[in-house]
Each structure stands twice: as C-alpha cells, then as structure tokens.
Amino acid sequence: MPINFRTARVLPKRAKTHIWIVTTEAVAEGLEQQQPQVLQNADFQGKAEQVFVWPSESQMLALVGVGSQNDLDTQKIRRAGAVIGRKFGNQTWIGVDLSFIDTKDNNLNHAASRQALVEGIALGSYKFLAYKSEGKPAKLNRVDVVGSPNEANQDALEFGCAVADAQMLARDFVNEPGGSLTAPVFADRAASIAGERGLAVKVWEETDIVEGALGGLLGVNRGSTLPPRLLELTYEPDQPAQHTLVLVGKGIVFDAGGLSIKPAQSMMTMKYDMAGGAAVVAAMTAMPKVAPSTRLRAFVPMTDNMLGGDATRPGDVLTIRNGKTIEVRNTDAEGRLVLADALSLASEEKPAAIVDLATLTGACGVALGPKIAGLMGNNDAWVAAIERAAATSGERVWHLPLPADYAKQFESAVADMSNIGGPRGGALIAGLILQEFVAEGIPWAHLDIAGPAWSENEEADSSKGGTGFGVRLLIELAKKFEPPLS
C-alpha cells in the first residue's frame, strides 16, 4: 500500500506517533529540559540515527537524531527517514516535525530535505514478501510532515514518493528469484509498467535480436532453454527536446557462469545480476513524473547465462552489432558481451551522452567494497556530472581510470579482442572492453555496481537483498542533464 505524504502546519492530534528530527545542537541547547531525567537516563544526544521514544497519554513521542548541524546533509535526513520507516512502519499514521533542522544554521534546502525524508521513510518500510506465506507488510499509510503547506513543499513530498516508488520497483525486480523472473517475464513486466506510466515501449524478441545482429546477446543466450529479450524504452518530454540521453542496463536474470561455471556459493546471489537493468527500467518509469526536458532512451538486454548443450564454448568468437568480434575466453565474463550490443545500439542514436549500469565485475566489489560503485568514462565533464548526481542522491561512486595501455591485456590472436584480460585490474579491463562499443566522440560513462546493488544487511536506507542502487542517481542525472563538454 503506498504511503500518503502530506504537508501540515502542526503535528496532527489523531496521528498515533509524533516524531521530531533533531540535531545534537538542538538537544544540547535545551531540548532535554522538556524531559530531562528521561533523556539523561537514555543518554540521548541526537547522534545520527539515534532514536528515543517515550509514551504520553494519547500518543507515542519520539526523537530521531541526525548528528551535528555543521555537517548535516540530505543523505543524513534520508537515513533518519529510513530509521523512521523501519521502526514505526507498523503505525498507520505518524507526524514528523522538521522544525529543528529547518533553521538558518545550515544550508539545507527545505524542499530537498522533505524529498529525502520521504524517500527514507518509504525505503525504510520496504519489505519483499512475495514468497512469505505469513508475511506482514508495513501498515504505515499516512505521514504528515510539518512545515509550510506551500506548493514547493508538497511537490517535494510527491517527487520523493515517485523516486522511492521507482527504487522499490528495482528492489522488487532484483529480489525476484531467477527461475521466476526469466528474460521473457522481466521484459513483459517491465514493458507493462512502463507502458502504464506513459513511456514508449518496444520488446525485441528472439527473431528481432537475430535480425538486429546482436551477436553478444545471442552468444550468451545459447546455453539457455529460454529466449532472450531486449527492452527498449523511450521518454519524450512535452516540448521537443534538443538532446537525447541514453541509459543502458545489464539484464542477466541469472548468472550460472555458462560453461565457465561458478562455484555453488557464488551462485547464491546471482539473481541480482540484472540489477543494472532493473535500475534503468525503474528510473525510466519515474520520468513522466520527473518530467526532464531531455529525451531519454533506454536499452536493457535480457537473458540468463546457463550451461545448455549448445552453450557458447571458451574459444568461440562472437560478432557484435557494430561489427567488432570478441573471442570468448571465459563465459562467466558475459555482461560485457550483452552490453556491447546495447552500447552499439545506444551509439546509433547519436545521443548527447550514454551511461550504463551493470553488476559487471567482482573485482570492483573487491576494490571498493559493498557500498561504492566504480565510475569510469571517456569524458571528464560527463564523469563529473555523474559524480554531482551521486553526491545529491547519496549513492557513492569512485572515479576509476581507463588506462589505454591496459588494452593489450585483452588482445586476441583470432578476433578483434577477447572478453577478459589478465588476473589483475579486472574492473578496468571490463570498462575498456565496453568502451570499444561506444562510437567515437560520444560522452559515455560506466557504473560498475557489483558491490552496492546487493546488501547482506538491513542498514539505514538499504534493505537486505536488492538495494535499487543507481535509481536515484539516474533520476537526478536526467533531471539536471546538460550535454557534457568535449
């Protein structure tokens, strides 16, 4: 059930819980005088994500900390919202007061704070219960946010809802088992939702993929009993757009590794290998609400990577849509093969810029850990724009290089290139291979989200399982898109 967020001048008397978001300064400067002994016993100081709850006659009252106002930002508010969603999700109606952080002592934009709060509350209350016979969804269905009930504040709440809904859609896709969310099912579900939201949709079926010469996608799919798909989505703004931004997402619905089979334990989370595609689809479904002035196109190649009798063998050579050939030396390096076709298609659009998202390499997860995505690209201005969007969305990225001399590592004796390099620098090698399929002169960036697309823990605005990483970043990027300089 969607949560109804509203602006309110005061905390509603009928709400079961009243919550104040507070800084450490607010606590230190006298807030504790209202309940001094209780607060002292609880050692509540207003630290980030610290919670204090006490009952009154008719309501439950709570304080949620965001730390010091000196380094307060929207991500801390988003995380505080997630704490609220998780701790108070079983209440039906709550009120949240931001007056202690709506001050001149920080540079926070009130609308941005409210958007972040809404995103956090919704994401914190998220549960994937499709296969729970006795699953109990969150009961929260109304949140009143205290503040001036002006148009900007209400718009911020609604925008935050749209962003959170998109991120939760991505989580639902990622959390769905690979045997249920097959490529045809993923394409059909995504196409149905996108069409309902007002996007133009085209689903490439196997005959279309053959005619389109998508040799990478067909090669990875050879081991599967199920056909591949390629999903194509288009958002057209109300006014004719001067520029097109293309989003590309890896849609490997389950990765067994092909004939270069993964160890059993490594397969346990491989339903998440389509997290890049899920993020792209979900972000696109929000675009009619976001209403950017830029035209957006999206390409998501979809298949599983299995071990059927005619699976691609190590040593086979695939021809990608742009005519370049790849020797497959490891069938478990399949994401770059399907993305090669999608990036070739994206380049044919002659867009102002391209960005792709993929759970591409374990190497990136080893390098940057589970919470930071690797960012690579061929255009410094475009990379910088993505870094700014990430800073706003609260999704961390780290700029990695694409050293040209590393290309020698994936040379092939029989094809234009091979699909792997040596034992080191795997994330960079993968990025360099992708770059081969971006037409010259087009700004392109690659986000390797292998680490942050999945979480083993429930923490702040991340749920256990699929996180929906990248959805907020893509929405922010589209909202403020300007063609990058050369």
Buried (B, 14 or more C-beta within 10 A) or exposed (E): EEBEBEBBEEBBEEBBBBBBBBBBBBBEEEBBEEBEEEBEEBEBBBBBBBBBBEEEEEBBBBBBBBBBBEEBBBBBBBBBBBBBBBBBBEBEBBBBBBEBBBBEEBEBEBBBBBBBBBBBBBBBBBBBEEEEEEEEEBEBEBBBBBBEEEEEBBBBBBBBBBBBBBBBBBBBBBBBEBEEBBBBBBBBBBBEBBEEBEBEBEBBEBEBBBEBBBBBBBBBBBBBEBBBBBBBBBBBBEEEBEBBBBBBBBBBBBBBBBBBBBEEEBBEBBBBBBBBBBBBBBBBBBBBBBEBBBBBBBBBBBBBBBBBEEBBEBEBBBBBBBEBBBBBBBBBBBBBBBBBBBBBBBBEBEBBBBBBBBBBBBBBBEBBEBBBBBBBBBBEBBBBBBBEBBBBBBBBBBBBEBEEEBBEBBEBEEBBBBBBBEEEBBBBBBBBBBBBBBBEEBBBBBBBBBBBBBBEEEBBBBBBBBBBBBBBBBBBBBBEBEBBEE
